[in-house]
Amino acid sequence: MEGMRQFFESAAPAAIYVAIFAVLLCLFALVICAILFTRLKQNQARLEYLMRGTDGDSLEEVLRKVIEDNEKVKIQLKNNVDEIVRINENILTAYRKIGVVKYNAFPGMAGKVSSCIALLNNENNGIIINTMHGQEGCYTYVKEILNGKSINALTREDEEALKIALQMEV
């Protein structure tokens, strides 16, 4: 019996250390469990938000629909880009530079009723329309412009309208 008592007396300090270690290990495990429980609750809240009003199958259907819609949007975007390129090409040939001169073509007419209009595209190609109003009637002349120059003789008003158009920045 004496041997047992000596054994327990000599083993008691080690048992205390083992017990303290076990208690600390349990406290650490409790802290880890609390952290994991908090994260589990956060993930459950996220899942409930994601699944609100749906079940797993309908969520898969929603994702399939989103992917299909995304493909449709990609196709529409490509069509829009193609259309924008076509529009930009057409704009280059559109009349964007305009020069207008109003004048009195014939003495004795009241006011400046005659006009000269120059219409040019970005490459300075286009036309000059000269409309002259007189007592006997109205006369309209159209002259072609290539690279900012006419192959026909220009009146002073034609030249002024062309100069105004050529100075426009687009």
C-alpha positions as CSV (number, residue, x, y, z in Angstrom):
1,M,0.0,0.0,0.0
2,E,2.8,2.2,0.8
3,G,4.2,1.8,-2.7
4,M,0.8,2.9,-4.2
5,R,0.7,6.0,-2.0
6,Q,4.2,7.0,-3.0
7,F,3.3,6.4,-6.7
8,F,0.2,8.7,-6.4
9,E,2.1,11.4,-4.5
10,S,4.9,11.4,-7.1
11,A,2.4,11.3,-10.0
12,A,0.1,14.1,-8.7
13,P,2.0,17.1,-10.0
14,A,2.1,15.5,-13.5
15,A,-1.6,14.8,-13.3
16,I,-2.3,18.4,-12.5
17,Y,-0.3,19.5,-15.5
18,V,-2.2,17.0,-17.7
19,A,-5.5,18.3,-16.3
20,I,-4.6,21.9,-16.9
21,F,-3.5,21.0,-20.5
22,A,-6.8,19.2,-21.1
23,V,-8.8,22.1,-19.8
24,L,-6.9,24.6,-22.0
25,L,-7.4,22.2,-25.0
26,C,-11.1,22.1,-24.3
27,L,-11.3,25.9,-24.1
28,F,-9.4,26.2,-27.4
29,A,-11.8,23.7,-29.0
30,L,-14.8,25.8,-27.7
31,V,-13.4,28.9,-29.2
32,I,-12.8,27.1,-32.5
33,C,-16.4,25.8,-32.4
34,A,-17.8,29.3,-31.7
35,I,-15.9,30.7,-34.7
36,L,-17.1,27.8,-36.9
37,F,-20.7,28.2,-35.7
38,T,-20.6,31.9,-36.6
39,R,-19.3,31.2,-40.0
40,L,-21.9,28.5,-40.5
41,K,-24.7,31.0,-39.7
42,Q,-23.2,33.5,-42.1
43,N,-23.1,30.9,-44.9
44,Q,-26.6,29.8,-44.1
45,A,-27.8,33.4,-44.4
46,R,-26.0,33.8,-47.7
47,L,-27.5,30.5,-49.0
48,E,-31.0,31.5,-47.9
49,Y,-30.6,34.8,-49.7
50,L,-29.4,33.1,-52.9
51,M,-32.2,30.5,-52.7
52,R,-35.0,32.8,-51.7
53,G,-38.2,31.8,-53.4
54,T,-36.5,29.0,-55.3
55,D,-35.4,25.4,-54.9
56,G,-32.1,24.0,-56.2
57,D,-33.6,22.9,-59.6
58,S,-35.1,26.3,-60.3
59,L,-31.8,28.0,-59.3
60,E,-30.1,25.9,-62.0
61,E,-32.8,27.0,-64.5
62,V,-32.2,30.6,-63.5
63,L,-28.4,30.2,-64.2
64,R,-29.2,28.5,-67.5
65,K,-31.4,31.5,-68.5
66,V,-28.8,34.0,-67.5
67,I,-26.2,32.2,-69.6
68,E,-28.6,32.1,-72.6
69,D,-29.4,35.8,-72.1
70,N,-25.7,36.6,-72.0
71,E,-25.2,34.8,-75.3
72,K,-28.0,36.8,-76.8
73,V,-26.5,40.0,-75.5
74,K,-23.1,39.1,-77.0
75,I,-24.8,38.5,-80.4
76,Q,-26.7,41.8,-80.2
77,L,-23.5,43.7,-79.2
78,K,-21.7,42.3,-82.2
79,N,-24.6,43.4,-84.4
80,N,-24.5,46.8,-82.8
81,V,-20.8,47.2,-83.4
82,D,-21.2,46.1,-87.1
83,E,-24.0,48.7,-87.4
84,I,-21.9,51.4,-85.9
85,V,-19.0,50.6,-88.3
86,R,-21.5,50.8,-91.2
87,I,-22.9,54.1,-90.0
88,N,-19.4,55.6,-89.6
89,E,-18.5,54.5,-93.1
90,N,-21.7,56.2,-94.4
91,I,-21.0,59.4,-92.4
92,L,-17.8,59.8,-94.4
93,T,-19.8,60.2,-97.6
94,A,-22.6,62.3,-96.1
95,Y,-22.7,66.1,-96.7
96,R,-21.4,67.5,-93.4
97,K,-19.8,70.8,-94.6
98,I,-22.2,73.5,-95.6
99,G,-21.7,76.9,-96.9
100,V,-24.6,79.3,-97.6
101,V,-24.5,82.7,-99.3
102,K,-27.6,84.8,-99.9
103,Y,-27.4,87.6,-102.5
104,N,-29.3,89.8,-104.9
105,A,-28.7,88.4,-108.3
106,F,-30.5,91.1,-110.3
107,P,-30.6,94.8,-109.7
108,G,-34.0,96.2,-108.9
109,M,-35.1,93.0,-106.9
110,A,-36.2,93.6,-103.3
111,G,-33.9,91.9,-100.9
112,K,-31.5,89.0,-101.2
113,V,-33.7,86.3,-102.6
114,S,-31.0,84.3,-104.5
115,S,-28.8,81.8,-102.7
116,C,-25.8,79.6,-103.2
117,I,-25.3,76.5,-101.1
118,A,-22.2,74.4,-101.1
119,L,-22.6,70.8,-99.7
120,L,-19.4,68.8,-99.1
121,N,-18.4,65.5,-97.4
122,N,-15.3,64.9,-95.4
123,E,-13.2,64.4,-98.6
124,N,-14.4,67.8,-99.9
125,N,-16.5,66.2,-102.6
126,G,-20.1,67.4,-103.2
127,I,-22.1,70.0,-105.1
128,I,-22.9,73.7,-105.2
129,I,-26.5,74.6,-105.8
130,N,-27.0,78.2,-107.0
131,T,-30.6,79.4,-107.2
132,M,-31.1,82.8,-108.9
133,H,-34.4,84.6,-108.6
134,G,-35.4,87.3,-111.1
135,Q,-38.4,89.0,-112.5
136,E,-38.8,86.5,-115.3
137,G,-38.4,83.4,-113.1
138,C,-36.1,81.3,-111.0
139,Y,-33.0,79.5,-112.3
140,T,-31.1,76.7,-110.5
141,Y,-27.6,75.6,-111.4
142,V,-25.8,72.6,-109.9
143,K,-22.0,72.3,-110.1
144,E,-20.0,69.3,-109.0
145,I,-17.1,69.7,-106.6
146,L,-14.2,67.2,-106.4
147,N,-11.5,67.5,-103.8
148,G,-12.6,71.1,-103.1
149,K,-12.5,72.2,-106.7
150,S,-15.0,72.6,-109.5
151,I,-14.5,71.7,-113.1
152,N,-17.1,74.4,-114.0
153,A,-16.6,78.1,-113.7
154,L,-17.7,79.4,-110.3
155,T,-19.4,82.8,-109.6
156,R,-18.2,85.0,-106.8
157,E,-21.1,83.7,-104.7
158,D,-20.3,80.1,-105.5
159,E,-16.6,80.6,-104.5
160,E,-17.7,82.3,-101.2
161,A,-20.1,79.4,-100.4
162,L,-17.4,76.9,-101.2
163,K,-14.8,78.7,-99.1
164,I,-17.3,78.7,-96.1
165,A,-17.9,75.0,-96.5
166,L,-14.2,74.2,-96.8
167,Q,-13.4,76.0,-93.6
168,M,-15.9,74.0,-91.6
169,E,-14.3,71.5,-89.2
170,V,-16.2,68.2,-88.7
